[in-house]
Amino acid sequence: MFQDKYVFAQLSSFLNRSKFNRIVSKYDGDKYVKHFTCWNQLLALMFGQLSNRESLRDLIIALEAHHSKCYHLGMGKNVSKSSLARANQDRDYRIFEEFAYYLVNEAREKRKTDIFKLNGNVYAFDSTTINLCLPVFWWAKFRKTKGGIKVHTLYNVETQIPTLFHITEGSVHDSKTMNKIPYESGSYYIFDRAYNSFKILFQIHQIKAYYVLRAKKNLKYKIIKWKRRLPKNVLSDAMIELTGFYPSQYYSDKLRLVKYWDKEQEREFAFLTNAIHISALQVAELYKNRWHVELFFKWLMQHLKIKKFWGTTENAVRIQIYAAICTYCLVSLVQKDMQIKRSTYEILQILSISLTDKTHLRDLFDKTKIQYDKERYGFNEPNLFDNF
């Protein structure tokens, strides 16, 4: 793999180019293209993500500084601002979306674990809002004077790899996207209070999948039966029926209500679930791990470039987001395949200053010594790809 290759070229060798070319052919991505192909475009965008470029102009300046290396980095003989901007604007974003999902599935398979011992996958579903300037991003309606988009993400808590991405306008309510999830029988889905859609929850129940949902304070119900002997910090564990007009019509079966006292936050949480075969503490533990999807969003915002976009059209924004996800999965694959004993933060920092070096990846991560910094790994710093 090495043979005097640049670090970035060694990284790109972990990507399945044959698969990418088949996707490009499916959407005629390289039709009438002579020089700057979709593969060159993807690598240019991933180079910008890994080198922490703030804008399209910054990326082009960095590539011009390494003009003689562009061909060997996999980006063709020349990358101009106009050609990259035009490609982001005109080329079908579904090429990069489909390849991102391919990398997601590959990373999931390689990082498959069974931490919770529940004989099913554990997913957390949530969204993050990216604010945009409405006069510039006119298509991204959020509020009257504010633009924005939402990235709805289904996150596999055990593999720490996102499974589904759905991009909408910022004004779309979170619960409206629950029907986009490809639910699996026997799997567990964790939701916050914004996802109190009992119609979808009943559909999850019918296919014999399980959910853990934080209940709203104004939930109307009646208790059918409850458990008397409760473990520590569990305030109640009861089977209930919904009595609200619409909830009772949408969800006709019984469900379980668990109330839990969190000592760390000194507050009470109420969870709804159809998983009656697990303990109340397991229900609370599942919801507690929903926080990993929040850490994923924070990590994505801090270390990859999706706050500032390199194009103003919806197509360009989508391509950049999917390129960021491809970069995320690439780092995951490299870390897993090479068994690198470093945090993701360290790997990204090392790569950001070494992309155009001719050092073997193994030597790069073995020889570089970064002192452990407590502030870097404090409670506010996302630390992905590590066992919890």
FENHUGI-V773789 format. One record per residue. N is the residue number from 1. PSI is psi as a letter, one per 20 degrees, with the letter a starting at -180 (none if undefined). NEAR is the number of other ideal C-beta (glycine too) atoms within 8 Angstrom. Layout:
# FENHUGI-V773789
n->N psi->PSI near->NEAR
n->N psi->PSI near->NEAR
This chain:
# FENHUGI-V773789
n->1 psi->h near->5
n->2 psi->e near->7
n->3 psi->l near->4
n->4 psi->k near->4
n->5 psi->q near->11
n->6 psi->q near->12
n->7 psi->g near->15
n->8 psi->h near->13
n->9 psi->h near->11
n->10 psi->h near->12
n->11 psi->g near->13
n->12 psi->i near->10
n->13 psi->i near->8
n->14 psi->i near->8
n->15 psi->q near->9
n->16 psi->n near->7
n->17 psi->h near->7
n->18 psi->g near->6
n->19 psi->g near->9
n->20 psi->g near->13
n->21 psi->h near->9
n->22 psi->h near->8
n->23 psi->g near->13
n->24 psi->g near->13
n->25 psi->h near->9
n->26 psi->h near->8
n->27 psi->j near->9
n->28 psi->l near->6
n->29 psi->h near->13
n->30 psi->j near->8
n->31 psi->p near->5
n->32 psi->j near->3
n->33 psi->p near->9
n->34 psi->h near->3
n->35 psi->g near->8
n->36 psi->n near->11
n->37 psi->r near->11
n->38 psi->h near->13
n->39 psi->g near->11
n->40 psi->g near->12
n->41 psi->g near->13
n->42 psi->g near->13
n->43 psi->h near->13
n->44 psi->g near->13
n->45 psi->h near->12
n->46 psi->h near->13
n->47 psi->g near->15
n->48 psi->h near->13
n->49 psi->g near->13
n->50 psi->h near->13
n->51 psi->j near->10
n->52 psi->l near->7
n->53 psi->p near->10
n->54 psi->h near->6
n->55 psi->r near->8
n->56 psi->h near->10
n->57 psi->g near->7
n->58 psi->g near->10
n->59 psi->g near->15
n->60 psi->h near->12
n->61 psi->g near->8
n->62 psi->g near->12
n->63 psi->h near->13
n->64 psi->h near->7
n->65 psi->h near->6
n->66 psi->l near->10
n->67 psi->g near->8
n->68 psi->i near->4
n->69 psi->i near->9
n->70 psi->g near->13
n->71 psi->g near->7
n->72 psi->i near->8
n->73 psi->i near->14
n->74 psi->j near->9
n->75 psi->j near->11
n->76 psi->a near->10
n->77 psi->h near->5
n->78 psi->p near->8
n->79 psi->o near->12
n->80 psi->q near->7
n->81 psi->g near->8
n->82 psi->g near->6
n->83 psi->h near->10
n->84 psi->g near->16
n->85 psi->g near->12
n->86 psi->h near->8
n->87 psi->g near->11
n->88 psi->h near->15
n->89 psi->h near->10
n->90 psi->h near->6
n->91 psi->q near->12
n->92 psi->p near->7
n->93 psi->i near->10
n->94 psi->h near->7
n->95 psi->g near->14
n->96 psi->h near->13
n->97 psi->g near->11
n->98 psi->h near->10
n->99 psi->h near->14
n->100 psi->g near->13
n->101 psi->h near->8
n->102 psi->g near->11
n->103 psi->h near->14
n->104 psi->g near->13
n->105 psi->h near->8
n->106 psi->g near->11
n->107 psi->h near->14
n->108 psi->g near->12
n->109 psi->h near->7
n->110 psi->h near->9
n->111 psi->j near->12
n->112 psi->p near->8
n->113 psi->r near->6
n->114 psi->m near->8
n->115 psi->g near->9
n->116 psi->i near->10
n->117 psi->l near->5
n->118 psi->j near->9
n->119 psi->k near->5
n->120 psi->q near->9
n->121 psi->q near->8
n->122 psi->o near->15
n->123 psi->q near->14
n->124 psi->p near->14
n->125 psi->p near->14
n->126 psi->r near->14
n->127 psi->q near->9
n->128 psi->q near->10
n->129 psi->p near->9
n->130 psi->o near->11
n->131 psi->p near->8
n->132 psi->q near->12
n->133 psi->o near->6
n->134 psi->g near->12
n->135 psi->h near->4
n->136 psi->g near->8
n->137 psi->m near->11
n->138 psi->h near->7
n->139 psi->i near->6
n->140 psi->m near->14
n->141 psi->p near->8
n->142 psi->f near->14
n->143 psi->a near->7
n->144 psi->g near->3
n->145 psi->j near->4
n->146 psi->p near->9
n->147 psi->r near->13
n->148 psi->q near->13
n->149 psi->q near->13
n->150 psi->p near->14
n->151 psi->o near->13
n->152 psi->p near->15
n->153 psi->p near->15
n->154 psi->o near->11
n->155 psi->p near->15
n->156 psi->o near->13
n->157 psi->h near->14
n->158 psi->g near->11
n->159 psi->i near->10
n->160 psi->k near->12
n->161 psi->p near->12
n->162 psi->q near->12
n->163 psi->h near->9
n->164 psi->p near->10
n->165 psi->p near->12
n->166 psi->o near->9
n->167 psi->p near->10
n->168 psi->r near->10
n->169 psi->q near->10
n->170 psi->h near->16
n->171 psi->i near->6
n->172 psi->p near->9
n->173 psi->q near->5
n->174 psi->g near->13
n->175 psi->h near->10
n->176 psi->i near->8
n->177 psi->j near->12
n->178 psi->h near->12
n->179 psi->i near->6
n->180 psi->i near->7
n->181 psi->p near->11
n->182 psi->n near->4
n->183 psi->q near->10
n->184 psi->p near->8
n->185 psi->p near->7
n->186 psi->i near->8
n->187 psi->r near->12
n->188 psi->p near->15
n->189 psi->p near->14
n->190 psi->p near->15
n->191 psi->q near->14
n->192 psi->a near->9
n->193 psi->h near->8
n->194 psi->i near->8
n->195 psi->k near->12
n->196 psi->m near->9
n->197 psi->n near->8
n->198 psi->h near->11
n->199 psi->g near->8
n->200 psi->h near->11
n->201 psi->h near->13
n->202 psi->h near->12
n->203 psi->h near->9
n->204 psi->g near->13
n->205 psi->h near->13
n->206 psi->h near->6
n->207 psi->j near->8
n->208 psi->k near->6
n->209 psi->r near->13
n->210 psi->q near->12
n->211 psi->q near->15
n->212 psi->p near->14
n->213 psi->p near->14
n->214 psi->p near->11
n->215 psi->q near->11
n->216 psi->q near->7
n->217 psi->h near->5
n->218 psi->j near->4
n->219 psi->p near->11
n->220 psi->p near->7
n->221 psi->r near->10
n->222 psi->q near->6
n->223 psi->p near->9
n->224 psi->g near->8
n->225 psi->q near->5
n->226 psi->q near->8
n->227 psi->q near->7
n->228 psi->g near->4
n->229 psi->o near->3
n->230 psi->q near->9
n->231 psi->r near->7
n->232 psi->p near->3
n->233 psi->i near->10
n->234 psi->o near->14
n->235 psi->h near->8
n->236 psi->q near->9
n->237 psi->o near->11
n->238 psi->q near->11
n->239 psi->p near->11
n->240 psi->r near->12
n->241 psi->p near->8
n->242 psi->p near->12
n->243 psi->i near->8
n->244 psi->q near->9
n->245 psi->g near->5
n->246 psi->g near->7
n->247 psi->g near->12
n->248 psi->h near->11
n->249 psi->h near->6
n->250 psi->h near->9
n->251 psi->n near->12
n->252 psi->i near->6
n->253 psi->r near->7
n->254 psi->q near->7
n->255 psi->r near->12
n->256 psi->p near->14
n->257 psi->o near->15
n->258 psi->p near->13
n->259 psi->p near->12
n->260 psi->p near->14
n->261 psi->o near->10
n->262 psi->o near->10
n->263 psi->h near->6
n->264 psi->g near->4
n->265 psi->i near->5
n->266 psi->l near->5
n->267 psi->r near->6
n->268 psi->p near->8
n->269 psi->q near->11
n->270 psi->p near->12
n->271 psi->p near->15
n->272 psi->p near->13
n->273 psi->q near->13
n->274 psi->j near->11
n->275 psi->n near->11
n->276 psi->i near->7
n->277 psi->i near->3
n->278 psi->r near->7
n->279 psi->r near->6
n->280 psi->h near->12
n->281 psi->h near->9
n->282 psi->h near->10
n->283 psi->g near->16
n->284 psi->h near->14
n->285 psi->h near->9
n->286 psi->g near->13
n->287 psi->h near->12
n->288 psi->h near->7
n->289 psi->i near->12
n->290 psi->h near->14
n->291 psi->h near->7
n->292 psi->h near->12
n->293 psi->h near->13
n->294 psi->g near->9
n->295 psi->h near->11
n->296 psi->g near->14
n->297 psi->g near->12
n->298 psi->g near->9
n->299 psi->g near->11
n->300 psi->g near->12
n->301 psi->h near->10
n->302 psi->h near->7
n->303 psi->i near->8
n->304 psi->q near->10
n->305 psi->n near->12
n->306 psi->j near->11
n->307 psi->g near->5
n->308 psi->p near->6
n->309 psi->q near->10
n->310 psi->j near->14
n->311 psi->q near->13
n->312 psi->i near->7
n->313 psi->q near->9
n->314 psi->h near->7
n->315 psi->g near->13
n->316 psi->h near->14
n->317 psi->g near->15
n->318 psi->g near->12
n->319 psi->g near->14
n->320 psi->h near->15
n->321 psi->g near->12
n->322 psi->h near->14
n->323 psi->h near->13
n->324 psi->g near->13
n->325 psi->h near->13
n->326 psi->g near->15
n->327 psi->g near->12
n->328 psi->g near->11
n->329 psi->h near->14
n->330 psi->g near->13
n->331 psi->g near->12
n->332 psi->g near->13
n->333 psi->g near->13
n->334 psi->g near->13
n->335 psi->h near->12
n->336 psi->g near->11
n->337 psi->h near->8
n->338 psi->i near->9
n->339 psi->l near->5
n->340 psi->p near->8
n->341 psi->l near->3
n->342 psi->q near->10
n->343 psi->r near->9
n->344 psi->h near->13
n->345 psi->g near->11
n->346 psi->g near->9
n->347 psi->g near->14
n->348 psi->h near->11
n->349 psi->g near->9
n->350 psi->g near->13
n->351 psi->h near->12
n->352 psi->h near->10
n->353 psi->j near->6
n->354 psi->j near->10
n->355 psi->h near->14
n->356 psi->j near->9
n->357 psi->q near->8
n->358 psi->m near->6
n->359 psi->p near->8
n->360 psi->q near->7
n->361 psi->g near->12
n->362 psi->g near->7
n->363 psi->h near->8
n->364 psi->g near->13
n->365 psi->h near->12
n->366 psi->h near->6
n->367 psi->h near->6
n->368 psi->p near->7
n->369 psi->o near->4
n->370 psi->p near->8
n->371 psi->q near->4
n->372 psi->p near->6
n->373 psi->o near->6
n->374 psi->h near->6
n->375 psi->h near->6
n->376 psi->h near->8
n->377 psi->k near->10
n->378 psi->a near->7
n->379 psi->i near->3
n->380 psi->i near->3
n->381 psi->o near->9
n->382 psi->p near->8
n->383 psi->n near->9
n->384 psi->r near->9
n->385 psi->j near->9
n->386 psi->q near->6
n->387 psi->q near->3
n->388 psi->none near->5
